[in-house]
Amino acid sequence: MLNSLKIIFMDIRIGNGYDVHLLKEGLEFWLGGIKLEHTKGCVAHSDGDTLIHALCDAMLGALALGDIGKHFPDNSDEFKGIDSKILLARVNELIKSKGYSVVNADCTILLQKPKVAKYIVGMRETLSGILGVEVDRVSVKATTTEGAGFVGREEAIAVYATVLLMKS
């Protein structure tokens, strides 16, 4: 009986990412590759897309490749003001060069304002397009902190991301 059992081993990796950016009046607000309508935006060296940064960290972490700062240092003029979608595409190319691809991603935004429900479909479509996966493989959710902490005081945004990679 044991000889007739076939065990299939899939090389999978799980990564977790987290990012925080301060919010400041008068800056553009990019999140999940989408420009949000708001009076505040993220203070950052790049465009400050906190969701994409957390997702990049999750992907890099899954393969023990360091973090986003290692690959795209915030003291480099090359990345000053860069569109974070470019960073995500580069991270995706890197994981593909290691023989892996994204199975799915799950992202949670912690943000008091603005409400992001109307942007979530666009974020999922944008991210899935960059990652080369079906849109149902990318989850984006949002919650407030009920007024608690730096998120609740509208001083910052935080995002958690979890990703599953599989050897291609």
N, CA and C atoms as an extended XYZ file, in Angstrom:
504
Properties=species:S:1:pos:R:3:atomname:S:1:resname:S:1:resid:I:1 pbc="F F F"
N         0.821       -1.191        0.000 N   MET     1
C         0.000        0.000        0.000 CA  MET     1
C         0.871        1.263        0.000 C   MET     1
N         1.918        1.297        0.833 N   LEU     2
C         2.771        2.468        0.862 CA  LEU     2
C         3.429        2.730       -0.478 C   LEU     2
N         3.772        1.670       -1.189 N   ASN     3
C         4.400        1.837       -2.490 CA  ASN     3
C         3.455        2.478       -3.496 C   ASN     3
N         2.169        2.295       -3.286 N   SER     4
C         1.214        2.851       -4.234 CA  SER     4
C         0.862        4.310       -3.912 C   SER     4
N         1.280        4.787       -2.736 N   LEU     5
C         1.026        6.188       -2.407 CA  LEU     5
C         2.039        7.078       -3.112 C   LEU     5
N         1.524        8.111       -3.670 N   LYS     6
C         2.402        9.055       -4.346 CA  LYS     6
C         2.389       10.351       -3.541 C   LYS     6
N         3.531       10.749       -3.070 N   ILE     7
C         3.635       11.984       -2.305 CA  ILE     7
C         4.151       13.076       -3.225 C   ILE     7
N         3.406       14.126       -3.284 N   ILE     8
C         3.791       15.254       -4.122 CA  ILE     8
C         4.298       16.358       -3.217 C   ILE     8
N         5.512       16.796       -3.481 N   PHE     9
C         6.097       17.875       -2.693 CA  PHE     9
C         6.131       19.128       -3.545 C   PHE     9
N         5.505       20.153       -3.044 N   MET    10
C         5.551       21.440       -3.726 CA  MET    10
C         6.453       22.363       -2.916 C   MET    10
N         7.355       23.034       -3.589 N   ASP    11
C         8.232       23.983       -2.924 CA  ASP    11
C         7.481       25.303       -2.823 C   ASP    11
N         6.946       25.570       -1.639 N   ILE    12
C         6.209       26.803       -1.418 CA  ILE    12
C         6.886       27.612       -0.323 C   ILE    12
N         6.692       28.916       -0.388 N   ARG    13
C         7.262       29.835        0.591 CA  ARG    13
C         6.206       30.864        0.964 C   ARG    13
N         6.181       31.206        2.234 N   ILE    14
C         5.257       32.223        2.724 CA  ILE    14
C         6.071       33.412        3.214 C   ILE    14
N         5.630       34.598        2.875 N   GLY    15
C         6.296       35.812        3.332 CA  GLY    15
C         5.307       36.778        3.949 C   GLY    15
N         5.808       37.556        4.902 N   ASN    16
C         4.993       38.547        5.586 CA  ASN    16
C         5.667       39.904        5.446 C   ASN    16
N         4.894       40.922        5.149 N   GLY    17
C         5.439       42.270        5.034 CA  GLY    17
C         4.629       43.265        5.815 C   GLY    17
N         5.277       44.331        6.253 N   TYR    18
C         4.618       45.391        7.017 CA  TYR    18
C         5.290       46.703        6.642 C   TYR    18
N         4.478       47.736        6.440 N   ASP    19
C         5.052       49.044        6.155 CA  ASP    19
C         4.177       50.125        6.782 C   ASP    19
N         4.806       51.219        7.154 N   VAL    20
C         4.146       52.382        7.732 CA  VAL    20
C         4.702       53.626        7.065 C   VAL    20
N         3.835       54.582        6.773 N   HIS    21
C         4.272       55.894        6.300 CA  HIS    21
C         3.482       56.969        7.022 C   HIS    21
N         4.167       58.027        7.403 N   LEU    22
C         3.497       59.196        7.965 CA  LEU    22
C         2.671       59.863        6.875 C   LEU    22
N         1.587       60.504        7.279 N   LEU    23
C         0.738       61.249        6.362 CA  LEU    23
C         0.955       62.747        6.570 C   LEU    23
N         0.943       63.493        5.460 N   LYS    24
C         1.172       64.932        5.537 CA  LYS    24
C         0.265       65.636        4.535 C   LYS    24
N        -0.252       66.768        4.928 N   GLU    25
C        -1.099       67.588        4.059 CA  GLU    25
C        -0.362       67.961        2.771 C   GLU    25
N        -1.113       67.963        1.666 N   GLY    26
C        -0.600       68.481        0.406 CA  GLY    26
C         0.184       67.513       -0.456 C   GLY    26
N         0.361       66.277        0.004 N   LEU    27
C         1.089       65.289       -0.800 CA  LEU    27
C         0.106       64.384       -1.530 C   LEU    27
N         0.523       63.855       -2.685 N   GLU    28
C        -0.297       62.866       -3.384 CA  GLU    28
C        -0.367       61.601       -2.547 C   GLU    28
N        -1.505       60.902       -2.650 N   PHE    29
C        -1.719       59.683       -1.864 CA  PHE    29
C        -1.885       58.504       -2.812 C   PHE    29
N        -0.837       57.689       -2.904 N   TRP    30
C        -0.841       56.482       -3.734 CA  TRP    30
C        -0.962       55.260       -2.842 C   TRP    30
N        -1.854       54.348       -3.224 N   LEU    31
C        -2.067       53.139       -2.441 CA  LEU    31
C        -2.520       52.013       -3.369 C   LEU    31
N        -1.775       50.924       -3.379 N   GLY    32
C        -2.117       49.802       -4.244 CA  GLY    32
C        -2.035       50.152       -5.719 C   GLY    32
N        -1.170       51.123       -6.039 N   GLY    33
C        -0.996       51.538       -7.429 CA  GLY    33
C        -2.050       52.509       -7.919 C   GLY    33
N        -2.938       52.950       -7.025 N   ILE    34
C        -4.040       53.846       -7.376 CA  ILE    34
C        -3.849       55.175       -6.641 C   ILE    34
N        -4.123       56.276       -7.330 N   LYS    35
C        -4.073       57.584       -6.669 CA  LYS    35
C        -5.414       57.829       -5.986 C   LYS    35
N        -5.360       58.048       -4.664 N   LEU    36
C        -6.556       58.304       -3.874 CA  LEU    36
C        -6.817       59.800       -3.767 C   LEU    36
N        -8.090       60.150       -3.681 N   GLU    37
C        -8.478       61.535       -3.456 CA  GLU    37
C        -8.450       61.784       -1.949 C   GLU    37
N        -7.513       62.636       -1.512 N   HIS    38
C        -7.412       62.947       -0.086 CA  HIS    38
C        -6.554       64.189        0.070 C   HIS    38
N        -6.681       64.865        1.181 N   THR    39
C        -5.886       66.066        1.432 CA  THR    39
C        -4.477       65.747        1.898 C   THR    39
N        -4.264       64.497        2.326 N   LYS    40
C        -2.953       64.071        2.804 CA  LYS    40
C        -2.381       62.997        1.898 C   LYS    40
N        -1.065       62.843        1.962 N   GLY    41
C        -0.368       61.772        1.263 CA  GLY    41
C         0.776       61.279        2.127 C   GLY    41
N         1.488       60.289        1.633 N   CYS    42
C         2.554       59.656        2.407 CA  CYS    42
C         3.882       60.383        2.268 C   CYS    42
N         4.535       60.575        3.392 N   VAL    43
C         5.889       61.117        3.429 CA  VAL    43
C         6.818       59.953        3.091 C   VAL    43
N         7.589       60.100        2.007 N   ALA    44
C         8.427       58.983        1.565 CA  ALA    44
C         9.465       59.445        0.555 C   ALA    44
N        10.467       58.609        0.372 N   HIS    45
C        11.491       58.851       -0.652 CA  HIS    45
C        10.913       58.541       -2.033 C   HIS    45
N        10.111       57.473       -2.111 N   SER    46
C         9.446       57.097       -3.363 CA  SER    46
C         8.082       57.776       -3.386 C   SER    46
N         7.099       57.178       -4.077 N   ASP    47
C         5.744       57.724       -4.062 CA  ASP    47
C         4.994       57.370       -2.781 C   ASP    47
N         5.611       56.552       -1.910 N   GLY    48
C         5.031       56.245       -0.610 CA  GLY    48
C         3.894       55.244       -0.617 C   GLY    48
N         3.801       54.420       -1.643 N   ASP    49
C         2.705       53.443       -1.729 CA  ASP    49
C         2.921       52.340       -0.698 C   ASP    49
N         2.334       52.532        0.469 N   THR    50
C         2.550       51.656        1.617 CA  THR    50
C         2.127       50.216        1.333 C   THR    50
N         1.040       50.039        0.591 N   LEU    51
C         0.568       48.689        0.266 CA  LEU    51
C         1.596       47.956       -0.596 C   LEU    51
N         2.060       48.605       -1.627 N   ILE    52
C         3.051       47.965       -2.501 CA  ILE    52
C         4.344       47.693       -1.741 C   ILE    52
N         4.751       48.586       -0.869 N   HIS    53
C         5.983       48.369       -0.101 CA  HIS    53
C         5.853       47.145        0.804 C   HIS    53
N         4.711       47.000        1.466 N   ALA    54
C         4.493       45.828        2.321 CA  ALA    54
C         4.470       44.551        1.482 C   ALA    54
N         3.854       44.617        0.311 N   LEU    55
C         3.798       43.451       -0.575 CA  LEU    55
C         5.194       43.074       -1.079 C   LEU    55
N         5.987       44.057       -1.440 N   CYS    56
C         7.375       43.788       -1.846 CA  CYS    56
C         8.144       43.103       -0.722 C   CYS    56
N         8.003       43.623        0.506 N   ASP    57
C         8.694       43.023        1.645 CA  ASP    57
C         8.244       41.579        1.867 C   ASP    57
N         6.961       41.306        1.699 N   ALA    58
C         6.455       39.937        1.866 CA  ALA    58
C         7.075       39.008        0.817 C   ALA    58
N         7.126       39.461       -0.420 N   MET    59
C         7.694       38.639       -1.502 CA  MET    59
C         9.178       38.391       -1.286 C   MET    59
N         9.910       39.446       -0.946 N   LEU    60
C        11.347       39.305       -0.700 CA  LEU    60
C        11.609       38.412        0.515 C   LEU    60
N        10.822       38.599        1.560 N   GLY    61
C        10.983       37.810        2.776 CA  GLY    61
C        10.717       36.333        2.556 C   GLY    61
N         9.769       36.015        1.685 N   ALA    62
C         9.443       34.611        1.418 CA  ALA    62
C        10.654       33.842        0.891 C   ALA    62
N        11.529       34.536        0.194 N   LEU    63
C        12.730       33.895       -0.362 CA  LEU    63
C        14.000       34.303        0.374 C   LEU    63
N        13.842       34.917        1.545 N   ALA    64
C        14.975       35.349        2.375 CA  ALA    64
C        15.940       36.244        1.588 C   ALA    64
N        15.354       37.190        0.838 N   LEU    65
C        16.145       38.091        0.002 CA  LEU    65
C        16.294       39.489        0.613 C   LEU    65
N        16.012       39.599        1.892 N   GLY    66
C        16.121       40.899        2.544 CA  GLY    66
C        14.817       41.657        2.451 C   GLY    66
N        14.939       42.991        2.520 N   ASP    67
C        13.731       43.815        2.486 CA  ASP    67
C        13.830       44.855        1.380 C   ASP    67
N        12.774       45.632        1.250 N   ILE    68
C        12.688       46.619        0.175 CA  ILE    68
C        13.825       47.641        0.263 C   ILE    68
N        14.227       48.006        1.490 N   GLY    69
C        15.309       48.972        1.664 CA  GLY    69
C        16.651       48.468        1.164 C   GLY    69
N        16.847       47.173        1.225 N   LYS    70
C        18.094       46.579        0.718 CA  LYS    70
C        18.171       46.704       -0.803 C   LYS    70
N        17.050       46.495       -1.460 N   HIS    71
C        17.021       46.494       -2.925 CA  HIS    71
C        16.801       47.878       -3.523 C   HIS    71
N        16.096       48.741       -2.790 N   PHE    72
C        15.769       50.078       -3.274 CA  PHE    72
C        16.013       51.087       -2.147 C   PHE    72
N        17.274       51.389       -1.849 N   PRO    73
C        17.612       52.235       -0.696 CA  PRO    73
C        16.993       53.630       -0.779 C   PRO    73
N        16.537       54.121        0.372 N   ASP    74
C        15.889       55.434        0.403 CA  ASP    74
C        16.881       56.595        0.421 C   ASP    74
N        18.134       56.290        0.248 N   ASN    75
C        19.126       57.359        0.111 CA  ASN    75
C        19.703       57.404       -1.302 C   ASN    75
N        19.078       56.666       -2.216 N   SER    76
C        19.530       56.616       -3.605 CA  SER    76
C        18.683       57.545       -4.473 C   SER    76
N        19.347       58.399       -5.238 N   ASP    77
C        18.633       59.295       -6.150 CA  ASP    77
C        17.858       58.515       -7.208 C   ASP    77
N        18.307       57.303       -7.521 N   GLU    78
C        17.634       56.473       -8.525 CA  GLU    78
C        16.172       56.207       -8.147 C   GLU    78
N        15.883       56.151       -6.863 N   PHE    79
C        14.538       55.796       -6.413 CA  PHE    79
C        13.746       56.986       -5.875 C   PHE    79
N        14.304       58.186       -5.958 N   LYS    80
C        13.624       59.388       -5.492 CA  LYS    80
C        12.351       59.600       -6.312 C   LYS    80
N        11.207       59.568       -5.634 N   GLY    81
C         9.924       59.805       -6.289 CA  GLY    81
C         9.445       58.688       -7.201 C   GLY    81
N        10.111       57.532       -7.191 N   ILE    82
C         9.781       56.459       -8.118 CA  ILE    82
C         8.369       55.907       -7.872 C   ILE    82
N         7.731       55.539       -8.939 N   ASP    83
C         6.429       54.884       -8.900 CA  ASP    83
C         6.634       53.491       -8.307 C   ASP    83
N         5.973       53.199       -7.206 N   SER    84
C         6.174       51.914       -6.528 CA  SER    84
C         5.730       50.718       -7.362 C   SER    84
N         4.900       50.949       -8.371 N   LYS    85
C         4.541       49.844       -9.271 CA  LYS    85
C         5.783       49.317       -9.987 C   LYS    85
N         6.729       50.188      -10.245 N   ILE    86
C         7.993       49.777      -10.860 CA  ILE    86
C         8.769       48.898       -9.885 C   ILE    86
N         8.770       49.271       -8.609 N   LEU    87
C         9.460       48.459       -7.600 CA  LEU    87
C         8.831       47.074       -7.500 C   LEU    87
N         7.499       47.001       -7.501 N   LEU    88
C         6.814       45.710       -7.426 CA  LEU    88
C         7.132       44.861       -8.647 C   LEU    88
N         7.162       45.461       -9.818 N   ALA    89
C         7.503       44.717      -11.032 CA  ALA    89
C         8.927       44.166      -10.946 C   ALA    89
N         9.841       44.956      -10.415 N   ARG    90
C        11.230       44.487      -10.268 CA  ARG    90
C        11.341       43.355       -9.259 C   ARG    90
N        10.604       43.453       -8.154 N   VAL    91
C        10.607       42.368       -7.164 CA  VAL    91
C        10.007       41.120       -7.776 C   VAL    91
N         8.937       41.277       -8.543 N   ASN    92
C         8.321       40.120       -9.194 CA  ASN    92
C         9.301       39.466      -10.177 C   ASN    92
N        10.040       40.277      -10.929 N   GLU    93
C        11.065       39.738      -11.839 CA  GLU    93
C        12.137       38.992      -11.055 C   GLU    93
N        12.527       39.523       -9.908 N   LEU    94
C        13.544       38.883       -9.080 CA  LEU    94
C        13.076       37.521       -8.583 C   LEU    94
N        11.853       37.440       -8.082 N   ILE    95
C        11.385       36.131       -7.595 CA  ILE    95
C        11.236       35.144       -8.747 C   ILE    95
N        10.835       35.648       -9.921 N   LYS    96
C        10.749       34.763      -11.097 CA  LYS    96
C        12.140       34.257      -11.495 C   LYS    96
N        13.159       35.114      -11.355 N   SER    97
C        14.523       34.695      -11.688 CA  SER    97
C        15.026       33.610      -10.737 C   SER    97
N        14.409       33.527       -9.559 N   LYS    98
C        14.744       32.486       -8.583 CA  LYS    98
C        13.868       31.250       -8.764 C   LYS    98
N        13.002       31.286       -9.795 N   GLY    99
C        12.168       30.129      -10.113 CA  GLY    99
C        10.838       30.086       -9.393 C   GLY    99
N        10.391       31.210       -8.817 N   TYR   100
C         9.138       31.244       -8.065 CA  TYR   100
C         8.131       32.178       -8.718 C   TYR   100
N         6.883       31.966       -8.364 N   SER   101
C         5.824       32.874       -8.789 CA  SER   101
C         4.809       33.014       -7.661 C   SER   101
N         4.039       34.082       -7.723 N   VAL   102
C         3.028       34.355       -6.706 CA  VAL   102
C         1.842       33.419       -6.903 C   VAL   102
N         1.437       32.769       -5.811 N   VAL   103
C         0.208       31.980       -5.806 CA  VAL   103
C        -0.939       32.892       -5.398 C   VAL   103
N        -0.781       33.592       -4.284 N   ASN   104
C        -1.769       34.578       -3.866 CA  ASN   104
C        -1.151       35.557       -2.878 C   ASN   104
N        -1.832       36.681       -2.721 N   ALA   105
C        -1.408       37.716       -1.784 CA  ALA   105
C        -2.632       38.198       -1.024 C   ALA   105
N        -2.421       38.514        0.243 N   ASP   106
C        -3.491       39.016        1.101 CA  ASP   106
C        -2.960       40.248        1.825 C   ASP   106
N        -3.597       41.383        1.606 N   CYS   107
C        -3.114       42.654        2.156 CA  CYS   107
C        -4.199       43.309        3.002 C   CYS   107
N        -3.796       43.859        4.147 N   THR   108
C        -4.718       44.566        5.031 CA  THR   108
C        -4.201       45.976        5.272 C   THR   108
N        -5.025       46.950        4.909 N   ILE   109
C        -4.709       48.364        5.080 CA  ILE   109
C        -5.294       48.838        6.399 C   ILE   109
N        -4.492       49.531        7.203 N   LEU   110
C        -4.970       50.185        8.422 CA  LEU   110
C        -4.919       51.678        8.165 C   LEU   110
N        -6.106       52.290        8.065 N   LEU   111
C        -6.195       53.695        7.676 CA  LEU   111
C        -7.500       54.269        8.210 C   LEU   111
N        -7.414       55.385        8.878 N   GLN   112
C        -8.625       56.011        9.410 CA  GLN   112
C        -9.415       56.700        8.299 C   GLN   112
N        -8.731       57.551        7.537 N   LYS   113
C        -9.337       58.253        6.407 CA  LYS   113
C        -8.312       58.377        5.309 C   LYS   113
N        -8.696       58.364        4.062 N   PRO   114
C       -10.053       58.251        3.554 CA  PRO   114
C       -10.530       56.806        3.558 C   PRO   114
N       -11.813       56.634        3.407 N   LYS   115
C       -12.365       55.292        3.216 CA  LYS   115
C       -11.906       54.820        1.840 C   LYS   115
N       -11.484       53.569        1.739 N   VAL   116
C       -10.887       53.097        0.487 CA  VAL   116
C       -11.716       52.053       -0.257 C   VAL   116
N       -12.909       51.751        0.222 N   ALA   117
C       -13.719       50.696       -0.397 CA  ALA   117
C       -13.875       50.886       -1.907 C   ALA   117
N       -14.083       52.115       -2.353 N   LYS   118
C       -14.311       52.356       -3.787 CA  LYS   118
C       -13.048       52.164       -4.632 C   LYS   118
N       -11.897       52.078       -3.987 N   TYR   119
C       -10.637       51.911       -4.706 CA  TYR   119
C       -10.145       50.458       -4.752 C   TYR   119
N       -10.718       49.603       -3.943 N   ILE   120
C       -10.160       48.256       -3.756 CA  ILE   120
C       -10.158       47.434       -5.036 C   ILE   120
N       -11.216       47.476       -5.816 N   VAL   121
C       -11.236       46.708       -7.072 CA  VAL   121
C       -10.097       47.169       -7.982 C   VAL   121
N        -9.912       48.476       -8.094 N   GLY   122
C        -8.828       49.007       -8.920 CA  GLY   122
C        -7.455       48.591       -8.413 C   GLY   122
N        -7.286       48.578       -7.099 N   MET   123
C        -6.021       48.128       -6.514 CA  MET   123
C        -5.766       46.669       -6.861 C   MET   123
N        -6.767       45.835       -6.680 N   ARG   124
C        -6.620       44.402       -6.961 CA  ARG   124
C        -6.288       44.171       -8.432 C   ARG   124
N        -6.947       44.892       -9.320 N   GLU   125
C        -6.675       44.750      -10.757 CA  GLU   125
C        -5.262       45.209      -11.089 C   GLU   125
N        -4.849       46.324      -10.513 N   THR   126
C        -3.499       46.853      -10.762 CA  THR   126
C        -2.435       45.885      -10.265 C   THR   126
N        -2.571       45.428       -9.041 N   LEU   127
C        -1.572       44.528       -8.455 CA  LEU   127
C        -1.534       43.186       -9.170 C   LEU   127
N        -2.691       42.624       -9.485 N   SER   128
C        -2.710       41.321      -10.168 CA  SER   128
C        -2.078       41.430      -11.551 C   SER   128
N        -2.286       42.571      -12.222 N   GLY   129
C        -1.666       42.774      -13.529 CA  GLY   129
C        -0.148       42.795      -13.451 C   GLY   129
N         0.387       43.468      -12.454 N   ILE   130
C         1.845       43.531      -12.275 CA  ILE   130
C         2.405       42.157      -11.921 C   ILE   130
N         1.682       41.436      -11.063 N   LEU   131
C         2.161       40.128      -10.595 CA  LEU   131
C         1.901       39.008      -11.602 C   LEU   131
N         1.062       39.259      -12.593 N   GLY   132
C         0.765       38.247      -13.599 CA  GLY   132
C        -0.102       37.115      -13.074 C   GLY   132
N        -1.036       37.456      -12.178 N   VAL   133
C        -1.950       36.461      -11.619 CA  VAL   133
C        -3.386       36.933      -11.813 C   VAL   133
N        -4.317       36.008      -11.670 N   GLU   134
C        -5.726       36.369      -11.754 CA  GLU   134
C        -6.080       37.294      -10.598 C   GLU   134
N        -7.050       38.172      -10.829 N   VAL   135
C        -7.422       39.152       -9.805 CA  VAL   135
C        -7.925       38.485       -8.532 C   VAL   135
N        -8.496       37.282       -8.640 N   ASP   136
C        -8.974       36.602       -7.435 CA  ASP   136
C        -7.843       36.008       -6.597 C   ASP   136
N        -6.624       36.211       -7.024 N   ARG   137
C        -5.445       35.780       -6.259 CA  ARG   137
C        -4.873       36.910       -5.403 C   ARG   137
N        -5.460       38.099       -5.510 N   VAL   138
C        -4.978       39.255       -4.750 CA  VAL   138
C        -6.123       39.810       -3.911 C   VAL   138
N        -5.972       39.741       -2.613 N   SER   139
C        -6.961       40.266       -1.678 CA  SER   139
C        -6.459       41.578       -1.083 C   SER   139
N        -7.325       42.564       -1.068 N   VAL   140
C        -7.035       43.831       -0.416 CA  VAL   140
C        -8.225       44.154        0.482 C   VAL   140
N        -7.928       44.349        1.761 N   LYS   141
C        -8.956       44.684        2.743 CA  LYS   141
C        -8.507       45.937        3.481 C   LYS   141
N        -9.471       46.624        4.082 N   ALA   142
C        -9.127       47.824        4.840 CA  ALA   142
C        -9.909       47.863        6.142 C   ALA   142
N        -9.268       48.443        7.140 N   THR   143
C        -9.913       48.633        8.436 CA  THR   143
C        -9.396       49.917        9.055 C   THR   143
N       -10.163       50.451        9.995 N   THR   144
C        -9.684       51.591       10.783 CA  THR   144
C        -9.164       51.034       12.103 C   THR   144
N        -8.641       51.901       12.911 N   THR   145
C        -8.242       51.483       14.263 CA  THR   145
C        -9.176       52.110       15.299 C   THR   145
N       -10.370       52.488       14.835 N   GLU   146
C       -11.389       53.067       15.725 CA  GLU   146
C       -10.850       54.273       16.489 C   GLU   146
N        -9.998       55.039       15.824 N   GLY   147
C        -9.460       56.252       16.429 CA  GLY   147
C        -8.239       56.052       17.314 C   GLY   147
N        -7.803       54.804       17.468 N   ALA   148
C        -6.681       54.518       18.359 CA  ALA   148
C        -5.337       54.637       17.636 C   ALA   148
N        -4.341       55.111       18.355 N   GLY   149
C        -2.961       55.117       17.869 CA  GLY   149
C        -2.706       56.098       16.748 C   GLY   149
N        -1.507       55.986       16.143 N   PHE   150
C        -1.098       56.923       15.092 CA  PHE   150
C        -1.975       56.809       13.858 C   PHE   150
N        -2.502       55.614       13.573 N   VAL   151
C        -3.426       55.466       12.444 CA  VAL   151
C        -4.735       56.178       12.771 C   VAL   151
N        -5.248       55.933       13.948 N   GLY   152
C        -6.516       56.540       14.364 CA  GLY   152
C        -6.473       58.055       14.424 C   GLY   152
N        -5.319       58.611       14.757 N   ARG   153
C        -5.155       60.070       14.802 CA  ARG   153
C        -4.867       60.642       13.413 C   ARG   153
N        -4.884       59.801       12.399 N   GLU   154
C        -4.625       60.177       11.001 CA  GLU   154
C        -3.226       60.735       10.795 C   GLU   154
N        -2.283       60.222       11.581 N   GLU   155
C        -0.885       60.619       11.443 CA  GLU   155
C        -0.149       59.718       10.459 C   GLU   155
N        -0.669       58.501       10.249 N   ALA   156
C         0.045       57.527        9.434 CA  ALA   156
C        -0.907       56.466        8.893 C   ALA   156
N        -0.386       55.701        7.959 N   ILE   157
C        -1.041       54.531        7.397 CA  ILE   157
C        -0.124       53.342        7.642 C   ILE   157
N        -0.711       52.172        7.864 N   ALA   158
C         0.062       50.935        8.005 CA  ALA   158
C        -0.589       49.871        7.126 C   ALA   158
N         0.226       48.966        6.605 N   VAL   159
C        -0.281       47.865        5.778 CA  VAL   159
C         0.465       46.591        6.139 C   VAL   159
N        -0.294       45.503        6.269 N   TYR   160
C         0.248       44.149        6.418 CA  TYR   160
C         0.019       43.414        5.108 C   TYR   160
N         0.988       42.616        4.695 N   ALA   161
C         0.824       41.804        3.493 CA  ALA   161
C         1.392       40.411        3.740 C   ALA   161
N         0.674       39.420        3.260 N   THR   162
C         1.137       38.041        3.309 CA  THR   162
C         1.068       37.500        1.890 C   THR   162
N         2.094       36.757        1.510 N   VAL   163
C         2.139       36.228        0.156 CA  VAL   163
C         2.576       34.766        0.189 C   VAL   163
N         2.022       34.003       -0.732 N   LEU   164
C         2.431       32.613       -0.921 CA  LEU   164
C         3.091       32.514       -2.289 C   LEU   164
N         4.323       32.002       -2.294 N   LEU   165
C         5.064       31.796       -3.542 CA  LEU   165
C         5.223       30.300       -3.760 C   LEU   165
N         5.298       29.912       -5.032 N   MET   166
C         5.497       28.503       -5.360 CA  MET   166
C         6.576       28.405       -6.436 C   MET   166
N         7.407       27.374       -6.298 N   LYS   167
C         8.432       27.109       -7.318 CA  LYS   167
C         7.722       26.786       -8.614 C   LYS   167
N         8.113       27.480       -9.664 N   SER   168
C         7.463       27.305      -10.976 CA  SER   168
C         7.868       26.009      -11.648 C   SER   168
